[in-house]
């Protein structure tokens, strides 16, 4: 059974309370999803295309977040960089991929608390077009974000040439409970 965070929030006084109930039951919680295309600006800045809130305490000590996202880009040799960051725009980069000579890419990124609400480990952040499911020469990413307080995941796009195009076509962010 999966519970959608937006629906949960409408059914109770706070999203955090409903997420806690769902996780206690061992239910996967969808923290955010969209299939509405969002394009990066006509500039070379790192543009935030989606922000997803992780409620305070929702990850628990051994909870896991899985982020799946799909992008389209124009096919040329210019660098077009996709990033998934944990803890806002200045947070730890759990995925960074430069998309050149491709039209689309899909990524799966996982972030897991490691027996603490302030220690995470996750997907290797290889600067490649790898989906995150293949072997990698990059080390696993670690961070020390205090998930006992609310934080955010941001999905961003940055272009080397302002005239290029990058579009986040869809994303899904799932929160998995720890083993009880």
C-alpha positions in Angstrom: 0.0 0.0 0.0 1.2 3.5 -0.8 0.0 6.7 0.7 0.4 10.0 -1.1 1.6 12.8 1.2 -0.8 15.4 -0.2 -3.8 13.2 0.4 -2.5 12.3 3.9 -2.2 16.0 4.8 -5.8 16.6 3.9 -7.0 13.7 6.0 -5.3 14.8 9.3 -4.1 17.9 11.0 -0.5 17.8 9.7 1.5 16.1 7.0 4.1 15.0 9.5 1.5 13.2 11.7 0.1 11.3 8.8 3.5 10.4 7.5 4.4 9.1 10.9 1.2 6.9 11.0 1.9 5.5 7.5 5.5 4.7 8.4 4.5 3.0 11.6 2.3 0.8 9.5 5.2 0.0 7.1 3.6 1.9 4.3 5.6 3.6 1.5 4.8 7.3 1.4 5.0 9.4 -1.9 6.4 12.7 -0.8 6.1 14.2 -4.2 5.4 13.4 -7.9 4.7 15.3 -11.1 4.6 14.7 -14.8 4.2 18.4 -15.6 7.2 19.3 -17.7 9.4 22.0 -16.1 12.2 23.6 -18.2 15.4 25.3 -17.1 15.8 29.0 -17.6 17.5 30.5 -20.7 20.7 31.1 -18.7 23.7 29.1 -17.4 22.6 29.2 -13.7 21.8 26.1 -11.7 18.0 26.3 -11.8 15.8 24.5 -9.4 13.1 22.5 -11.3 11.5 20.7 -8.3 11.6 21.0 -4.5 10.3 18.2 -2.4 9.9 18.5 1.4 11.0 15.7 3.7 9.0 16.2 6.9 10.8 16.3 10.3 11.6 12.9 11.6 10.0 11.1 8.6 13.1 9.2 7.5 13.6 7.8 11.0 16.9 6.2 11.8 17.1 3.7 8.9 14.5 5.1 6.4 15.2 5.4 2.7 14.2 7.9 0.0 14.1 6.9 -3.6 14.0 9.7 -6.3 13.2 8.7 -9.9 13.4 11.5 -12.5 13.3 11.8 -16.3 14.8 14.5 -18.4 14.8 15.6 -22.0 17.5 17.7 -23.6 18.5 19.0 -27.0 21.1 16.6 -28.6 24.5 18.3 -29.0 27.9 18.3 -27.5 27.3 21.1 -24.9 27.2 20.1 -21.3 23.8 20.0 -19.7 24.1 19.0 -16.0 21.3 17.3 -14.0 21.7 17.3 -10.2 19.8 15.9 -7.2 20.7 17.6 -4.0 19.7 16.6 -0.4 19.1 19.5 2.0 18.4 22.3 -0.4 20.3 24.1 -3.2 23.5 24.2 -1.2 23.1 20.6 0.0 24.9 17.4 -0.8 24.9 16.3 -4.4 23.6 12.7 -4.7 23.4 12.8 -8.5 25.3 14.9 -11.0 25.2 13.8 -14.6 26.3 15.7 -17.7 24.0 15.0 -20.6 25.7 15.4 -24.0 24.8 13.8 -27.3 21.6 12.3 -25.9 17.9 13.2 -26.1 16.7 11.8 -22.8 17.8 10.3 -19.5 16.2 8.6 -16.5 17.8 8.4 -13.1 17.2 6.6 -9.8 18.8 8.1 -6.7 18.6 6.6 -3.2 19.4 8.2 0.1 19.3 6.2 3.3 19.7 7.2 6.9 22.5 5.1 8.4 21.3 4.1 11.9 21.0 7.8 12.7 18.8 10.7 11.8 22.0 12.7 11.0 24.0 10.3 8.8 23.2 9.3 5.3 24.6 7.1 2.5 23.4 7.0 -1.1 23.9 6.5 -4.8 27.3 7.2 -6.3 27.3 10.6 -7.9 29.2 9.8 -11.1 29.3 12.6 -13.6 27.9 10.4 -16.3 24.6 9.4 -17.9 24.4 6.3 -15.8 21.0 5.7 -14.3 22.4 5.0 -10.9 21.7 1.2 -11.2 24.9 0.2 -13.0 28.4 -0.4 -11.6 30.3 2.9 -11.1 33.9 4.0 -10.5 32.5 6.7 -8.2 32.3 6.3 -4.4 29.0 6.2 -2.6 27.9 9.7 -1.4 27.6 10.4 2.3 26.1 13.4 4.2 25.3 14.5 7.7 21.9 16.2 7.4 19.8 16.3 10.5 16.6 14.6 9.3 14.9 15.0 12.7 14.1 18.5 11.3 12.4 19.1 7.9 14.7 19.3 4.9 14.3 19.4 1.1 15.4 17.5 -2.0 16.0 19.7 -5.0 16.2 18.6 -8.6 18.2 21.0 -10.7 19.4 21.7 -14.2 22.4 23.7 -15.4 23.5 24.4 -19.0 26.9 25.5 -20.3 25.2 27.3 -23.2 22.1 29.4 -22.3 20.3 28.6 -25.6 20.3 24.8 -25.0 17.2 23.2 -23.5 16.7 21.0 -20.4 13.3 19.8 -19.2 12.4 17.8 -16.1 9.7 15.6 -17.6 8.7 13.8 -14.5 9.7 12.9 -11.0 8.7 10.6 -8.1 10.0 10.8 -4.6 9.2 7.8 -2.3 9.9 7.4 1.4 10.4 3.8 2.6 10.0 3.0 6.3 12.8 1.4 8.3 12.4 -2.3 9.1 10.3 -2.6 12.3 
